[in-house]
């Protein structure tokens, strides 16, 4: 199953698993179960850490040795940090 593959990704070595939360009003309105993935439970309050981790984990050793600059004052820079 896809969920098993997701739960085994390396990102969970550095971030906690966040819950899904049922959105009852929206679910009732569209007659389907809608869930929110609570990424705001992370210290950086967003999902940006996932993208930053994915990008950095795919850098070569040479690229890592050169260094990394995050040109952001927001959530992405926090994710990189």
C-alpha positions, 0 to 999 in steps of 0.5 A: 500500500502507498501509505506503508511506503510513505511511512517508511520514508527517511523524512520520519527520521527528522520529523514527527508523524502528524495526524489526519484530522477529519473536517466534519463541516466540509465533509458534510458539505460535499458528502465525502470524508475530508481530512486535513494533514496537520503539518502545523504540528511541526516546529516550523509550522508547515510542510516545507521541511519535507521539501527541504529535506528531500532536496538536501538528501539528494545533493552529492557530497561535492555539493554538500561540501560546497555549502547551502544557502537558503534565500528565504525569510520564511518557512522554507528557510526554517525547513532548511535550517 
